Amino acid sequence: MSALTLVDAEPLPRQEEVLTDEALAFVAELHRRFTPRRDELLALRAERRAEIARTSTLDFLPETAAIRADDSWRVAPAPAALNDRRVEITGPTDRKMTINALNSGAKIWLADFEDASAPTWENVVLGQLNLSDAYTRTIDFTDERTGKSYALRPDAELATVVMRPRGWHLNERHLVDEDGTQVPGAFVDFGLYLFHNARRLIDLGKGPYFYLPKTESHLEARLWNEVFVFAQDYVGIPQGTIRATVLIETITAAYEMDEILYELRDHASGLNAGRWDYLFSIVKNFRDGGAKFVLPDRNAVTMTAPFMRAYTELLVRTCHKRGAHAIGGMAAFIPSRRDAEVNKVAFEKVRADKDREAGDGFDGSWVAHPDLVPIAMESFDKVLGDRPNQKDRLREDVRVEAADLIAVDSLTAKPTYDGLVNAVQVGVRYIEAWLRGLGAVAIFNLMEDAATAEISRSQIWQWINAGVEFENGQKATPELVREVAAGELAAIKAELGEDAFAAGRWQQAHDLLLTVALDDDYADFLTLPAYEQLKG
């Protein structure tokens, strides 16, 4: 058994409960068996991206046509704890959020070790501890600032946890094998959670349930399935106990939804439509495809855009044909404690969005704030009544051609100067918080995560490279972006005052945004260079 070494990590309270020899031996075994294949799959991503750069197109895979055409197969039936998913709340696994999310009234909590969490070692380890404490009901929290105390409601009222580990591309620098190779973050997050909680969850009438992020192909889903089969035997739980919901948040995965469900069929419980990462993936993959792939301001790309409709309709149809849940997108609005008018307008938008999803056949949807749970619940209650889901709505009326999914030029909206300013503002503010260890950040009344920063910097990159001219006659150039960014930094300094500004990571965030937005060589993920600068 190859041993793992903990490197460059400050000791944390109660870390010995998470980092036991047995748990680390399990993570080491996952790493030994599966990291070589993970590395091959990351290389395949680069090959496919080069192919898209050459052809500027994508299609359904000819080699898997038989799987798509075979009407007979279904995913495993949903366990009771995952059968009704009408509202899911998302958020990081800090102690207060853990209690609030479980108490929120949502059916599911997406406990996030991925985009809503900055992967400091403290967040990685203490997040695991918080989940274990929640399952043993030894969790409470008192806010030092307000004196307010938080405690769990009775078990029957708590949300079911679906845990999201990090994506395949991210490593954990604090755990290395005997060759000094870093262990993939996915295996650290998944392995520690499964090892400590599988039995506890089964005893609670639930199970180890996962959301799989940033999947780009059915081959990547196949690797996860192999991991699940091995892991269930290793910890001694029945095959099929693990259930996975896959985020269809890359453009390549949208062409392989059937195949992804097929690879995971004994462990699959659904697919989810995630908007910002999906748009980021379109920009990333088609960034040299010319004017017809240029996206307008992110706020102008709603879910009613024709190419986004094609994606969500195909997702519902595919899921229901295969007996899987279709989970809708995120309502990111954060209610303002000060501005009732802002709330009124935003709540109406959220309601319209959730009504549309429920009407389209989705079985549930995401919110980022507890105050949105009742709004989303009402939208789905109206359609579902007392049924747990609407998987019987097969949506056989849906016809989506390969070209429909990438018809970005079906939008009439154009990039605007204000859109550029917003991308810079959100990018700088998000990255600054991330560098301080915060992954879920409230910016301009929206809960933003890493996907937001990815779409922001990708749009800046794309607009410059496509030579976009804004409505005010200015052209998207590196000089203009630097000018906007300098103005934003000055505005933040004026807003915060010298001392608070100096205490933050503002200059660093500004520099990092400009690097990933202006470099000729487009970085695959902003979080890779950012992780090099993340302390802790």
Buried (B, 14 or more C-beta within 10 A) or exposed (E): EEEBEEEEBEEBEEBEBBBBEEBBBBBBBBBBEBBEBBEEBBEBBEEBBEEBEEEBEBEBBEEBEEBBEEEEEEBBEBBEBBBBBBBBBBBBBBBBBBBBBBBBBBBBBBBBBBBBBBBBBBBBBBBBBBBBBBBEEEBEBEEEEEEEEBEBEEEEEBBBBBBBBBBBBBBBBBBBBEEEEBBBBBBBBBBBBBBBBBBBBBEBEBBBBBBBBBBBBBBBBBBBBBBBBBBBEBBEBEEBBBBBBBBBBBBBBBBBBBBBBBBBBBBBBBBBBBBBBBBBBBBBBBBBBEEEBBBBBBEBBBBEBEBBBBBBBBBBBBBBBBBBBBBBBBBBBBBEEEEEEEBEEBBEEBBEBBBBBBEBBBBBBBBBBBBBBBBBBBBBBEBBEEEBBBBEBEBEEBEBEEEBBBBBEBBEBBBBBEBBBBBBBBBBBBBBBBBBBBBBBBBEBBBBBBBBBBBBBBBBBBBBBBEBBBEEEEEBBEEBBBEBBEEBBEEBBEEBEEEEBEEBBBBBBBBBBBBBBBEEEBBEBBBEEBBEBBEB
